[in-house]
Amino acid sequence: MQTSLRTIFLAALVVCSEPVLCADNAVIFDGYRRGIHSYSLVVAKQSGALRLERRDLLRNLWEPPIESHLPNAIADPKFALPGALKDFYAHFSAIQSTRFAGNAAVGLSGLGALYGRERRMSAEVEGKTIEANYWALRDGSSPMDLIIDDNDQLIAAIDVSQDQIMVRRGYENFTTVARWRKPGVSQPDYGIQTLEPQWVAADSGERLATLVYLPAGDAAGPFPTILVRTPYGISNLVERYQHHVMRGYALVLQAVKGTSYWDANPSEGD
């Protein structure tokens, strides 16, 4: 099986002239959060083999890839996808076997997921105009929406609330990824430099815990700065805003007086 998987994935990483990639009908999906490329997932459609490669955004390094199969990945935390996309593995086989074209609503077999066709879409892919439909999950508090082309092929899975996009490579024009790439938008050209925790004195004398993150690499300050002040803890907040740092902004996270007791960086005072 190891030899078979290696053959599938090496072939899949060579992009063919058509959107479907090489061996075993394998396709590459790229994951983005607010336009930042954070992982790549190769799915072998026939065998269900998977290859996932993640990017450590704080260190700006790609981690070694890991391999599995669809049924095993559903409950494997190493393969967990962010936000509403956590349901992707469980839904993928049903998405493949469902006929979307010509319907106004579809249910994914055995999953209790009802999707409604919301709007028509078109975009340029390798010089050709591709037509597709946007499908919204009905009655979902954290929906994974879908973009499906007229051949019932999955283009993208989307967590709208967090701008989490997993899109078939080459089809980014169907998603917000294309808007993040437009001229005039700061591009994610930098790594992230984490400074030592700072203590900033308030007017009343108490010290406020402060975390500072700067663009790393070929970046020279002063930087435009985003300041976030909160009583709810700052220790794990960088992931929510790190895309700004990668686009050239400084990020300052500060805990106000009376910080939640569970945070590792509480400020002084009540």
N, C-alpha and C positions, 0 to 999 in steps of 0.2 A: 504493500500500500504506500510506503514512503516513496518508492520510485515513481509510482503512478502520480502521486500528489505533486512531486517535484516537476514531472513532465508537464502536468496541467498548468502549473503556475508559471513556469519559465515561458511556456508558449503564450500564456495569457498576458504577460507583461510586454509582449511585442504587439503594438497597436496595429490592427489590420486596417485596410482601407474602408471597411464597413464598420458601423457602430458595434456590432457583436464581435467580440474578440476571440479569435483563434480556437484553441483546443477545448473540447467538452463544452462548447458554447459558454465559455467563461467570460465574465464581464468585470470591469473595474469600476467601483464606486469610490468617489472621493468625498470625505466628510469635511464640512466647513461649519464654523460657528462665527456668525457675524463677519463672514468673508475670510476667515483665517483657516487655512488648510490644516486640519488636525489629525486626520487618519486616512488610510486607503484600505479598501476591502475588496479582495478578489473573490468572486463567487462562481464556482463551477456549477452551472445550472442543472446539468444532468446528474452528476454524482452528489451534489450538495457539499462538495469540499470547499473549505474557506481558508483564506489567508488574510490576516489582519496585521497592519503595520501602523503603529501610533507615533505621534510626534509629541515629545515633551516640550511644551511651549515655553516654559520658564527657562529651560536650558537650550532651547532651539535645536534639539537633537532628535533624530528618528531612532526609535527603539527597534531591537531585533524583531522580525515578524514572528507571529505565532500561527499555528495551523489547527484546524478542527473540521467538523462536519456540522451541518445545520442542526440536527437534533441535539447534538452534544452542546453546541454553543448557546442554546436557549437558556440553560441554567448555569453556564460557566461564567463566573464574574470576570475572568480575564478577557472575555469577549463582549462584555457589556457595552452597549452603545448609549449615548447620552440622551436624556430627556425622553420624549415620546418615542424616539427611535428604538427604545429598548424592546419594542414589539416586532422589530423588523424580521428577526430570524424566525419567529413563530409564524409570521404572515407570509414569508417569501414564497413558499411552495403554493399557497392558496392564491397569491397574486398571479403567479405564473399560469395557473390552470383556469383562471377566471376570464370569461369573455366580457370585456368592458365595452368594446366598440358597439355602437347602436343602442346602448341602454342609457336610461336616465338615472338608474340606481342599481347597485349590485350589492350582494352580500357575499362575504368571504366564507367559503364552506367550512363549517364546524367551528368558527371563531366568534360568531355572533357580532361581527363587525359589518355595519351597513354604511356604504359609501354612496354619496350623491354627486352627480356630475354638476360642477359649479360653473365652469367657464371654459371657453375655447381658447387655445393658445397656439402660437406658431413662433418658430425661432430658426435662425440660420445655424446649420451644423455642417461643417466641412463644405461650405458653398451651396448647400441644398436647404430648401425650406422644409422643415419637418412640422407636421401638425400633431397636436396632442390635446388632451383634456385634463383639467385640474379636477381631482376627486377629493371631496372633503368628507371626513369621517363624521357621521351623524351621532349626536348624543354622547360625545366623548369629552370629558373634562380636560384631558390632556391628549388631544388627537394627533395621530400621525397621518397627515394628508399625503396624497399621491399625485404624481403626474404620469400619465400613461399615454403612449403614442397610439396612432390608429392601427398599429399591428399588435396591440395589447402587450407591448414591451414596456417595462418599468423604466422611466426616465429619472425620477427622483422621489425620495421620501422626505417629508418636511415636518419639523416641529416649529409651527408658526410662532408660538409664544416666545421661543428663545432664539429664533433665526438659526436653527440647527438644520442644515441641509446635507443630505447624502445624495449625490447626483452622479449619474453615469458619466464617466470621463468623456469630455468633448461636448456635453450637452448643457454646459453651465449657463448658456444664454436663456434657458427656461427659468432660471432661479435668481435669487438676490445676489448670488455670487457675481454675476455679470455687472450688477450695479455697483458693488464694492470695487470692481476693477476699473470703473470709468475714470477718464482723465479728470483731474481736479480733486479726487478723493485720495487722501494719504494712504500709501500702500504699506503693507506689513513687511518692511525691509529690515527690521531690527530685532535683536534678541532682547532679553530683559535682565537688567542689573538690579539685584536686590540689595539695598543698603541695610546697615545695622539698624535695629529698632531705635527710634528717637523718642525723647521726652520733651514735650513742649509745654512751657508754663502758661497756665491760664491766668487771667487778670486776678482771680481770687487766690492764686498761689499753688493750687493743685497742678500736678503734672499730667499731661494727656499723652497716652500711648499713641505713637504715630509710626506708620510703616510707609517707606518711600521706595518706589520702583522707577527706574530710569531706563530709557532706551539704551541698549548695548550694541557695540559694534561701531561702525563708522557714523557716529552721531555726536554732534557737538551742541551743547546748551548755549544759552538758556532755552528751556523747553516750555511750550504751552502746557499748562498744568491742570489736571482734573483733581479736585478735592472732594472726598467723600467723608462725611462725618456721621457717625451712627452710634446708638447705644446698644446695638445688637451683636457686636463683636466684629473684629477686623482680621482675625488670624487666617481665615479661609476665604476672605473676600476677593483676593486678587484674581481668582479665576473668572469672576464675573466681569472684570474690567481690563484684563490683560491685553485684549486686542487693541486698546488705545495705546498702550506702551509700545507694542510692536509697530504701531503706525506713527511713532515719533513723539508721543505725549509723555510727560511725567505723571505719575499717579501717586497721590498722597491719601492714605487711609488713616483716619483718626477716630479714636474711641472717645466719646464725650464722657463727662463725669457720670458715674453710675452705670458703668458698662455691665452687661449681662455677666453673671457670675461664672458661666461656663467658658468664657473666652480666655485664651492663653495670654492675651495682651490687654489686660484691663487698665483703664485710667484710674488715677486717684480721685477721691471725693465721692460724694453721694449724688 
